[in-house]
Amino acid sequence: MRVAIAQLNSTVGDIQGNIEMVRDCLARVEAQQPDLLILPEMFITGYPLQDLLKKNWFIQRAEDGLNAVARLSERARCAIVIGGVARRGLNRGLFNGAFVFYQGKEVFWQAKSVFSDFFDEARYFEPAKEIKLWDFRGERIGISVGESAWNHNAVQCQAGKENEPFAFQVHQGATLLINIAASPFRLAGSNWRQRLIQQCCPSCHQPLIFVNQVGANDELIFDGNSLIVTADLKKGTRLKPFAEEIKIVELKELAHMPFEPCPDEEMAGLYDALVLGIRDYFRKCGFQKAVLGLSGGIDSAVVAALTVAALGRENVLGVTMPSQFSSAGSVEDSRTLARNLGIQILTIPISTLYHHYLETLNPFFGNRGPDETEENIQARIRSNILMAIANKFGGLVVATGNYSELAVGYCTLYGDLSGALAPIGDLPKTRVYELAQFINRSEEVIPIAIIKKPPSAELRPGQKDEDTLPPYPVLDKILKLYLEDGFDAETIVEQGFAAETVKLVIGRLAKSEFKRQQAPLVLRVRGWVDRFPIAARY
């Protein structure tokens, strides 16, 4: 059997455009006469759809899309395996499924068995009622969707005791396993998904075809990395990460193809993921131009480099907005960065505007001395300038804040939190430094002075981040223990951290949820989203 794997970048809601991609794909593979053309999970509609799935008119369009793919299969030699949504059964329940079309008809479908908490899928879909096999051209094919193939407790099947779809399908006699997925990138090493697949199906002894979505939709980045391999992952081939690709493989030749896992290069994967996330966000939202503030700090430097890689230097405008508290070095470092990146930079001083604000407000402030209020005024002036430039020239403001600062609220609402997209908003500060070093791996793009200088918001004389926060290596470790590992304060203190520091971090995190819920869209790279109540005491 000859199989065509189509790792393509669909757009959420653009059903007609996604179907045109299927049509083009069929034309491209026609000469090589594959038996199967396989596309990712929910390719027809794009993924995730959120509450579009609750709109009857959209579901009707999605089902019309399935019918359109059926018509495309009339003239094709191959069968088409594609992800979509449809209402099925007596109660017309909604299913996320893999649908197979051949010679103008739907010949098979398999619903998804296990739903991801990350996508809130149980809110919309019904799970598979059974796991079935499809017989085609001498193969008994087991098809699964998304995480259902990787979960040992995927579904309690009516026909046997097995709970794991791969193993259950092989037990039924499957000779070929196909998994279509929309599995997002996760900052956990390039091979985490391959290790998971290998752990979940070591005894299947049948070839596996994994077809993953590629591209970014809103905050989610899908890395591709589709593969076709033997069960032990020792023979086979892999598709490119973070890029569209169509690959045709003859199954009988699989045993002669040494499988090379993707290199476990974490920073390279992170860089490619964020560049793809920025590029697709702008492209799918219909924008080309980006505007961002350049402070002379590490965060804005890294975001500027990523944005240039995503959109091209001609589409990025940097703006430096010095005040009386800005160091000369920060302004010059911003200009050096702009020269290195080849982008236009504007210098718009804000001291006059800042003093006008104070002259207007001081009569109402009474005898209250300077505090964070005056610092936040500066951040909001800068936000207004960036938004005005973006509005006037038809661009989007890119926010430059990182995960560590956002977690503890070290940011200004309607100030540096303003923007359409926060590319590094899910990246701890210590990781931002690592990414800066990666960007500089071949040449000095980000000035060394920016990397070496102590972090500072420069909103008051001599200000340093560590005046308010623990050192970032300490802060990031506490955040990991509390948010990722689920430890309470007492357990974190037992790990060797000062009780006052732990209390400060957890307290600031609890009080800052209202900021996080008003932050720009954050590109997700850690694999989960932390959600907490706002009006709460804990």
Salt bridges, closest charged atoms under 4 A:
GLU20 OE2 - ARG23 NH2 3.32
ASP24 OD2 - ARG28 NH1 3.85
ASP35 OD1 - ARG77 NH1 3.31
ASP35 OD1 - ARG137 NH1 2.70
GLU41 OE2 - LYS112 NZ 2.92
ASP51 OD1 - ARG123 NH1 3.24
GLU63 OE1 - ARG87 NH2 2.64
GLU106 OE1 - ARG88 NH2 2.79
GLU121 OE2 - LYS112 NZ 2.92
GLU126 OE1 - LYS129 NZ 3.35
ASP135 OD1 - ARG140 NE 2.70
ASP223 OD1 - ARG193 NH2 2.78
GLU250 OE1 - ARG2 NE 3.01
GLU266 OE1 - ARG431 NH1 2.60
ASP280 OD1 - ARG283 NH2 3.11
ASP280 OD2 - LYS284 NZ 3.68
ASP299 OD2 - LYS429 NZ 3.03
GLU332 OE2 - ARG339 NH2 3.40
ASP333 OD2 - LYS453 NZ 2.85
GLU359 OE1 - HIS356 ND1 3.75
GLU375 OE2 - ARG460 NH1 2.79
GLU405 OE2 - LYS429 NZ 3.77
ASP426 OD1 - ARG524 NH1 3.70
ASP426 OD1 - ARG526 NE 2.62
GLU434 OE1 - ARG431 NH1 3.59
ASP467 OD2 - ARG460 NH2 3.93
GLU484 OE2 - ARG526 NH1 3.99
ASP485 OD2 - LYS480 NZ 3.28
GLU513 OE1 - ARG516 NH2 2.75
ASP530 OD2 - ARG526 NH2 2.93
